[in-house]
Amino acid sequence: MSTHSPTRRDAGFTLVELMVAMTITLIVLAGTVLAMTNARRASETARAVTTMNSNLRTGMDLMVRDFLQVGQGLPAGRVVAVPNGPGATPIVRPGPPGVALTFDPASPVLSAVTPGPGLGPVLNGTPTDIVNVLAADPNFENVNLTALDAQSMTVATTVNITDGGADDIRVGDLIMLTKGASSALMYVTRVSGQTVFFDPGDPMNLNQYDPGLAMLGTLDQHRATAPAEVPSPTFVPSVATRLRLITYYIDAVTDPAVPRLVRRINADAGRTVGFDLENLQLTYDLADGVTNPANVRMDANDLGGGGACAPDPCSPNQIRKINVFLAGRSGSRYQLTNDFLRNSLATQVSLRSMAFVDRYR
């Protein structure tokens, strides 16, 4: 039997060669994993930023659309009378959940814009704002009536309010009744055929009645204002217009982990129009005939005469522009920093119906 020593080829790789090969392989794998991780993070970041910006744009677009219509169809002065005076109950003001707000009980009217600086939830150490705005619904504007009673109105048959059209009247609608300089704002509680009812005890306390006329701004007072509301087969002096009371605020109660921008119409529950939006700040440009102050917060100091309009108090009726700042964040934290990605939008909206008068209306 012959024997021979194994050749180098028979012996395989040396330890040094194996270690070099493993090192190169590990370096390649590490680079590949790092590239994949970076690509995944970039994809997640892009998706988070896109969603955040989409929420910001959606919320801002809706606010701008609503603000452009502020004051439309309201009487001279862009205000509507509400119950006030002896025996009147404060009007409920729509706002964030968990907060009971009312409109100024000393004010005889609701203005086209009611600022609410700092009345929203405090997020990241900053009190957020709310705002309530009024505008007429062009689908039901200056509609003739055939009767206006103590707690109801009957709409002329030229406008069918129950046929499924845009001019239908539903429970929860706000109806402004006007004749001459007199106005009243009522809450719809029932509808039967062409008759719309304003029963007392509505969610906003608008349907307050006082046949003795001690209170101001009620339907009783409006009906007593000349000319008298004498039922007729075709006509009574008052006309009816549906108003939209739109409220914007940040909701941090429904899900504290996901603050959201909410849009409410009248006294409804509200609808989320943007998730992960954590700040809403509003200021106002005024026309006071003297200094025309800009970026006014309309806080208690401004309204009391010690602020931007001093020595006179600022008035919501002087508002001509709304400056909007809306801030949002990503839906989840960024892995590298363990913090949210953030962005914001800002714009200014001119209130056309507050600055111009349509002489053809």
C-alpha positions in Angstrom: 0.0 0.0 0.0 1.3 3.3 -1.0 0.9 6.4 1.1 1.2 10.1 0.2 0.9 13.5 1.9 -2.3 15.5 1.2 -1.8 18.3 -1.3 -2.7 21.9 -0.5 -5.9 21.5 -2.6 -6.9 18.4 -0.6 -6.3 20.3 2.7 -9.1 23.0 2.0 -9.1 26.6 3.2 -6.8 27.9 5.8 -8.3 29.5 8.9 -7.0 32.9 7.7 -8.8 32.5 4.3 -12.0 31.5 6.1 -11.9 34.5 8.4 -11.3 36.9 5.5 -14.2 35.4 3.5 -16.5 35.6 6.5 -15.5 39.2 7.2 -16.2 40.2 3.6 -19.6 38.4 3.7 -20.5 40.1 6.9 -19.6 43.5 5.6 -21.7 42.9 2.5 -24.7 41.7 4.6 -24.4 44.6 7.0 -24.4 47.1 4.1 -27.4 45.3 2.6 -29.3 45.3 5.9 -28.5 49.0 6.6 -29.6 49.9 3.1 -32.9 48.0 3.6 -33.4 49.6 7.0 -32.8 53.1 5.7 -35.2 52.4 2.7 -37.9 51.2 5.1 -37.4 54.2 7.4 -37.5 56.5 4.4 -40.7 54.9 3.2 -42.3 55.1 6.7 -41.3 58.7 7.0 -42.6 59.6 3.6 -45.9 57.9 4.4 -46.2 59.6 7.7 -45.4 63.0 6.3 -47.8 62.5 3.4 -50.6 61.5 5.8 -49.8 64.4 8.2 -49.8 67.0 5.3 -53.0 65.5 3.9 -54.8 66.0 7.3 -53.5 69.6 7.5 -54.6 70.5 3.9 -58.0 68.9 4.4 -58.7 70.7 7.7 -57.4 74.0 6.3 -59.4 73.7 3.1 -62.6 73.1 4.9 -62.1 76.1 7.3 -61.2 78.4 4.4 -64.4 77.3 2.5 -66.6 78.0 5.6 -64.9 81.3 6.5 -65.4 82.6 3.0 -69.2 82.4 3.5 -69.2 84.0 7.0 -71.9 86.6 7.3 -73.6 85.7 4.1 -77.4 86.3 4.2 -77.4 87.9 7.7 -79.2 91.1 8.3 -77.5 94.5 8.4 -74.7 94.5 10.9 -74.2 90.7 10.2 -75.9 89.8 13.5 -79.1 88.0 14.5 -81.1 88.5 17.7 -81.2 85.9 20.4 -83.1 85.7 23.7 -81.7 88.1 26.3 -82.8 90.3 29.1 -84.8 89.5 32.2 -85.5 85.8 32.6 -83.4 84.8 29.6 -81.3 81.6 29.8 -77.8 81.8 28.2 -77.6 80.3 24.7 -75.5 77.1 24.6 -72.3 77.5 22.6 -71.1 74.5 20.7 -67.6 73.6 21.7 -65.2 70.8 22.6 -66.5 67.7 24.5 -66.3 68.0 28.3 -66.6 71.8 28.3 -69.9 73.6 28.9 -69.8 76.9 27.0 -72.4 79.6 26.5 -72.5 82.7 24.3 -72.2 86.0 26.1 -75.5 86.3 28.1 -75.2 90.1 28.1 -75.1 90.2 24.3 -78.5 90.6 22.5 -77.2 89.1 19.3 -75.1 86.4 17.8 -72.4 87.8 15.5 -71.2 86.3 12.2 -68.0 85.4 14.0 -67.6 84.5 17.7 -64.0 84.1 18.6 -63.0 81.7 21.4 -59.3 82.3 22.2 -57.9 79.7 24.6 -61.3 77.9 25.0 -60.0 74.6 23.5 -57.9 72.0 25.1 -54.3 72.7 26.2 -51.9 70.6 24.1 -48.1 70.7 24.4 -48.6 73.5 27.0 -50.5 75.7 24.6 -54.3 76.5 24.9 -56.0 76.0 21.6 -58.7 78.2 20.2 -62.3 77.6 19.0 -64.4 79.7 16.7 -68.2 79.8 15.8 -69.3 81.3 12.5 -72.7 82.0 11.0 -73.8 82.0 7.4 -77.1 81.6 5.5 -77.8 78.4 3.6 -78.6 79.6 0.0 -80.9 76.5 -0.4 -83.4 78.0 2.0 -83.1 81.7 2.1 -85.8 84.5 2.4 -88.6 81.9 2.0 -92.2 83.2 2.3 -94.5 81.9 5.1 -98.2 81.5 5.3 -98.3 81.4 9.1 -96.0 82.3 12.0 -97.5 81.2 15.3 -96.1 81.3 18.9 -94.1 78.1 18.4 -94.3 77.2 14.7 -94.1 78.5 11.2 -95.8 77.3 8.0 -93.8 77.4 4.8 -95.4 78.5 1.6 -96.1 75.5 -0.7 -93.8 77.0 -3.4 -91.0 75.4 -1.4 -91.6 71.8 -0.5 -89.6 71.1 2.7 -90.1 67.3 2.8 -89.5 66.0 -0.7 -85.9 65.0 -0.2 -84.4 68.2 -1.8 -81.7 70.5 -0.6 -84.4 72.8 0.8 -85.8 70.2 3.2 -86.1 71.3 6.8 -84.9 68.8 9.5 -84.7 68.6 13.2 -81.7 70.5 14.5 -81.8 73.2 11.7 -81.5 76.8 12.8 -84.1 79.1 11.3 -83.7 82.9 11.2 -86.9 84.9 11.0 -86.7 88.5 9.7 -88.9 91.4 8.9 -87.5 94.9 8.6 -84.9 95.4 11.4 -86.4 92.6 13.6 -85.0 89.1 13.7 -85.2 85.9 15.8 -83.2 82.7 15.7 -85.1 79.4 16.4 -84.1 75.7 16.7 -86.2 73.2 14.7 -87.6 70.5 17.0 -90.3 68.9 14.7 -91.5 69.0 11.1 -95.0 68.0 10.0 -95.8 68.6 6.3 -95.1 72.3 5.7 -95.2 73.2 9.3 -92.0 73.6 11.3 -92.1 73.6 15.1 -89.9 75.4 17.6 -90.8 73.6 20.9 -89.2 74.9 24.1 -86.3 73.0 25.8 -84.2 72.7 22.6 -80.5 71.8 23.0 -79.3 75.3 22.4 -81.9 77.2 24.5 -82.9 79.3 21.5 -86.6 78.5 21.8 -87.4 80.7 24.8 -90.9 82.2 25.0 -92.1 85.2 26.9 -95.6 86.4 26.0 -95.2 89.2 28.4 -92.3 90.6 26.3 -90.0 91.1 29.2 -87.3 89.3 27.3 -85.7 90.6 24.1 -84.8 88.7 21.0 -87.6 86.1 21.3 -90.1 84.9 18.7 -92.8 86.5 20.9 -91.1 89.9 20.6 -90.5 89.4 16.9 -94.1 88.6 16.2 -95.2 91.6 18.2 -93.0 93.9 16.1 -95.0 95.7 13.4 -96.3 94.7 10.9 -98.3 92.1 12.8 -98.1 88.4 11.8 -101.6 87.9 10.5 -102.0 84.5 8.8 -102.9 84.7 5.2 -103.4 82.1 2.5 -100.3 83.4 0.7 -98.2 85.8 2.8 -97.1 86.9 6.2 -94.5 89.8 6.8 -91.7 87.6 8.1 -89.4 85.5 5.8 -87.4 82.5 6.9 -83.7 81.7 6.3 -81.8 78.6 7.4 -78.5 79.4 9.1 -75.5 77.3 9.6 -73.7 77.7 12.9 -70.3 76.1 12.2 -67.8 75.5 15.0 -64.2 74.4 14.7 -62.0 73.1 17.6 -59.4 70.5 18.6 -60.8 67.4 20.3 -58.4 65.8 22.7 -61.1 63.9 24.7 -62.5 61.3 22.3 -59.1 59.7 22.0 -56.4 61.6 24.0 -53.7 59.8 21.9 -55.1 61.1 18.7 -56.0 64.8 18.8 -58.3 65.8 15.9 -59.8 68.8 14.3 -63.6 68.7 14.6 -66.3 70.6 12.5 -69.7 71.0 14.1 -72.9 72.2 12.5 -75.3 73.7 15.0 -75.7 71.4 18.0 -74.7 68.1 16.3 -72.0 65.8 17.6 -69.5 67.1 15.1 -67.4 65.4 12.5 -63.6 64.8 12.4 -62.1 66.5 9.5 -58.4 65.8 10.3 -56.6 63.4 12.6 -53.4 64.1 14.6 -54.0 67.9 14.5 -52.8 69.3 17.8 -53.0 73.1 17.5 -55.5 75.7 16.2 -54.7 79.3 16.7 -56.8 82.2 15.3 -56.3 85.9 15.2 -58.4 88.6 13.5 -57.8 91.7 11.5 -60.3 94.4 12.4 -61.7 97.5 10.7 -62.4 100.1 13.5 -62.1 103.2 11.3 -59.0 104.4 13.1 -56.1 102.1 13.5 -57.5 98.9 11.9 -55.5 96.6 14.2 -54.3 93.3 12.8 -53.6 89.9 14.5 -55.9 90.6 17.3 -56.6 87.7 19.7 -60.0 89.0 20.7 -59.4 87.9 24.3 -61.1 89.5 27.3 -58.6 92.3 27.3 -59.4 93.2 23.7 -63.1 93.0 24.3 -62.9 95.0 27.5 -61.2 98.0 26.0 -57.7 97.5 27.3 -56.3 95.7 24.3 -55.7 96.3 20.6 -58.6 98.7 20.2 -58.0 100.7 23.3 -59.4 102.9 24.7 -62.5 101.3 22.9 -63.4 97.7 23.2 -62.9 95.5 20.1 -66.1 94.1 18.6 -66.7 90.9 16.6 -68.6 93.0 14.1 -65.3 94.7 13.2 -63.7 91.4 12.0 -62.8 91.5 8.4 -60.1 88.8 8.1 -59.3 85.6 10.0 -55.7 84.5 10.4 -55.5 80.7 10.8 -52.6 78.6 12.1 -53.1 74.8 12.1 -50.4 72.4 13.4 -50.3 68.6 13.0 -48.1 65.7 13.8 -47.4 62.2 12.5 -49.5 59.3 13.6 -46.6 57.5 15.2 -43.2 58.4 16.6 -40.1 58.6 14.4 -37.9 55.6 15.4 -34.6 57.5 15.3 -35.7 60.3 17.6 -38.7 58.7 19.4 -40.6 61.9 18.7 -43.4 62.9 16.3 -42.8 64.5 13.0 -44.5 67.9 12.9 -45.7 70.4 10.4 -48.0 73.4 10.2 -50.0 75.5 7.8 -51.0 79.2 8.0 -53.3 81.3 5.9 -55.5 84.4 6.0 -59.2 84.5 4.9 -60.9 87.7 3.9 -64.6 87.8 5.0 -66.2 89.2 1.9 -69.7 89.4 3.4 -68.4 91.3 6.4 -66.7 93.9 4.2 -69.1 94.4 1.3 -72.8 95.1 1.0 -74.9 93.5 -1.8 -77.2 96.4 -2.7 -79.2 94.2 -5.0 -80.4 91.8 -2.2 
